[in-house]
Amino acid sequence: MTEFAAVSDDIRLKRLKFRAWHRGMKEVDLILGPFADENAARLSEAELVDFELLLGVPDNDLYDWLSGRSAPPERFRTKLYDQIQDFIRRARGL
């Protein structure tokens, strides 16, 4: 990996974490922020793309999916989504 790529990856992760913590709906921030802090550096390229796409979903829809009120569309049912759901269960002690 070149020095430029390492810096670029670092900036990408910082932006992703910031977006995860500053979505606008505190309930979603408190799920995605800690998830990003704990896992972002370990995500694969495909998972990072999925996370970035997930961050583009409107807060109310995303909260409904994450809280189990409704199921996400098929395109969002990814390995990353399963990781976030597992993170939520572990945070709740389930």
Backbone hydrogen bonds in HBPLUS format (Angstrom, degrees):
<---DONOR---> <-ACCEPTOR-->    atom                        ^
c    i                          cat <-CA-CA->   ^        H-A-AA   ^      H-
h    n   atom  resd res      DA  || num        DHA   H-A  angle D-A-AA Bond
n    s   type  num  typ     dist DA aas  dist angle  dist       angle   num
A0006-ALA N   A0002-THR O   2.98 MM   4  6.29 155.8  2.04 149.6 156.1     1
A0007-VAL N   A0003-GLU O   2.99 MM   4  6.24 159.6  2.04 150.3 155.3     2
A0008-SER N   A0004-PHE O   2.81 MM   4  5.98 160.4  1.85 149.2 155.7     3
A0009-ASP N   A0005-ALA O   2.81 MM   4  5.98 157.7  1.86 148.2 153.8     4
A0010-ASP N   A0006-ALA O   2.98 MM   4  6.15 154.3  2.05 142.6 149.8     5
A0011-ILE N   A0007-VAL O   2.93 MM   4  6.20 159.5  1.97 152.7 157.6     6
A0012-ARG N   A0008-SER O   2.93 MM   4  6.15 158.2  1.98 146.7 153.2     7
A0013-LEU N   A0009-ASP O   2.96 MM   4  6.22 160.2  2.00 150.5 154.8     8
A0014-LYS N   A0010-ASP O   3.00 MM   4  6.23 158.4  2.04 147.9 154.0     9
A0015-ARG N   A0011-ILE O   2.91 MM   4  6.13 160.3  1.95 153.8 158.8    10
A0016-LEU N   A0012-ARG O   2.92 MM   4  6.10 159.1  1.96 148.5 154.8    11
A0017-LYS N   A0013-LEU O   2.93 MM   4  6.12 162.6  1.96 150.8 154.8    12
A0018-PHE N   A0014-LYS O   2.96 MM   4  6.13 158.4  2.01 145.4 151.7    13
A0019-ARG N   A0015-ARG O   2.89 MM   4  6.12 167.2  1.90 154.5 157.6    14
A0020-ALA N   A0016-LEU O   2.93 MM   4  6.13 149.9  2.02 144.6 153.5    15
A0021-TRP N   A0017-LYS O   3.06 MM   4  6.29 143.7  2.20 145.9 154.4    16
A0021-TRP N   A0018-PHE O   3.14 MM   3  5.24 126.8  2.44  97.9 111.1    17
A0022-HIS N   A0018-PHE O   2.96 MM   4  6.04 127.9  2.24 145.5 160.2    18
A0028-VAL N   A0025-MET O   2.96 MM   3  5.57 126.9  2.25 116.3 128.7    19
A0029-ASP N   A0025-MET O   3.02 MM   4  6.31 160.5  2.06 152.1 158.4    20
A0030-LEU N   A0026-LYS O   2.90 MM   4  6.10 154.9  1.96 152.9 158.0    21
A0031-ILE N   A0028-VAL O   3.08 MM   3  5.19 152.0  2.16 103.3 112.1    22
A0032-LEU N   A0028-VAL O   2.86 MM   4  6.06 167.3  1.88 172.0 168.9    23
A0033-GLY N   A0029-ASP O   2.82 MM   4  5.32 152.9  1.89 137.6 146.5    24
A0035-PHE N   A0031-ILE O   3.29 MM   4  6.36 154.9  2.36 141.7 149.0    25
A0036-ALA N   A0032-LEU O   2.83 MM   4  5.93 163.2  1.86 150.8 154.9    26
A0037-ASP N   A0033-GLY O   2.92 MM   4  6.19 163.8  1.95 156.4 161.1    27
A0038-GLU N   A0034-PRO O   3.00 MM   4  6.11 158.5  2.04 147.9 152.7    28
A0039-ASN N   A0035-PHE O   2.86 MM   4  5.87 149.9  1.95 151.7 160.4    29
A0040-ALA N   A0036-ALA O   2.93 MM   4  4.81 159.8  1.97 131.5 136.0    30
A0042-ARG N   A0039-ASN O   2.88 MM   3  5.46 147.8  1.99 121.2 131.1    31
A0043-LEU N   A0040-ALA O   3.22 MM   3  5.36 158.2  2.27 107.1 113.6    32
A0048-LEU N   A0044-SER O   2.87 MM   4  6.15 151.4  1.95 151.3 159.6    33
A0049-VAL N   A0045-GLU O   3.01 MM   4  6.30 156.8  2.07 149.5 155.4    34
A0050-ASP N   A0046-ALA O   2.95 MM   4  6.23 157.3  2.00 144.4 151.0    35
A0051-PHE N   A0047-GLU O   2.82 MM   4  6.04 153.1  1.89 145.2 152.7    36
A0052-GLU N   A0048-LEU O   2.89 MM   4  6.12 160.0  1.93 149.8 154.9    37
A0053-LEU N   A0049-VAL O   2.96 MM   4  6.22 155.1  2.02 149.2 156.1    38
A0054-LEU N   A0050-ASP O   2.87 MM   4  6.10 155.9  1.93 147.0 154.1    39
A0055-LEU N   A0051-PHE O   2.89 MM   4  6.16 146.5  2.00 147.3 156.3    40
A0056-GLY N   A0053-LEU O   2.99 MM   3  5.22 148.5  2.09 103.6 113.6    41
A0057-VAL N   A0054-LEU O   3.11 MM   3  5.43 166.1  2.13 111.5 115.8    42
A0062-LEU N   A0058-PRO O   2.99 MM   4  6.21 172.2  1.99 163.0 165.6    43
A0063-TYR N   A0059-ASP O   2.79 MM   4  5.95 164.4  1.81 159.6 163.7    44
A0064-ASP N   A0060-ASN O   3.06 MM   4  6.19 158.4  2.11 143.0 148.8    45
A0065-TRP N   A0061-ASP O   3.02 MM   4  6.36 153.8  2.09 150.7 157.8    46
A0066-LEU N   A0062-LEU O   2.88 MM   4  6.12 171.1  1.89 157.6 159.9    47
A0067-SER N   A0063-TYR O   2.85 MM   4  5.85 149.7  1.94 149.8 157.2    48
A0069-ARG N   A0064-ASP O   2.85 MM   5  4.81 124.0  2.16 148.7 156.6    49
A0070-SER N   A0064-ASP O   3.19 MM   6  5.52 154.4  2.26 122.0 120.0    50
A0068-GLY N   A0065-TRP O   3.18 MM   3  5.23 151.8  2.27 100.3 108.9    51
A0076-PHE N   A0073-PRO O   2.93 MM   3  5.68 156.3  1.98 124.7 131.8    52
A0077-ARG N   A0074-GLU O   3.04 MM   3  5.20 157.7  2.09 109.0 116.2    53
A0078-THR N   A0076-PHE O   3.00 MM   2  5.56 125.8  2.30 106.8  91.1    54
A0082-ASP N   A0078-THR O   3.07 MM   4  6.43 157.5  2.12 149.3 155.0    55
A0083-GLN N   A0079-LYS O   2.92 MM   4  6.24 147.9  2.02 144.8 154.2    56
A0083-GLN N   A0080-LEU O   3.02 MM   3  4.92 115.1  2.45  92.5 108.8    57
A0084-ILE N   A0080-LEU O   2.91 MM   4  6.26 153.7  1.98 153.7 160.7    58
A0085-GLN N   A0081-TYR O   2.94 MM   4  6.22 161.0  1.98 150.7 155.9    59
A0086-ASP N   A0082-ASP O   2.90 MM   4  6.12 156.8  1.96 146.6 152.9    60
A0087-PHE N   A0083-GLN O   2.88 MM   4  6.09 151.8  1.96 143.7 151.9    61
A0088-ILE N   A0084-ILE O   2.90 MM   4  6.22 153.4  1.97 150.4 157.2    62
A0089-ARG N   A0085-GLN O   3.01 MM   4  6.33 161.5  2.04 149.9 154.2    63
A0090-ARG N   A0086-ASP O   2.92 MM   4  6.17 161.8  1.95 151.8 156.8    64
A0091-ALA N   A0087-PHE O   2.91 MM   4  6.09 154.9  1.97 147.0 154.2    65
A0092-ARG N   A0088-ILE O   3.02 MM   4  6.27 142.7  2.16 145.6 155.5    66
A0094-LEU N   A0089-ARG O   2.86 MM   5  5.12 163.8  1.88 156.4 152.0    67
A0093-GLY N   A0090-ARG O   3.01 MM   3  4.89 149.6  2.11  97.1 106.7    68
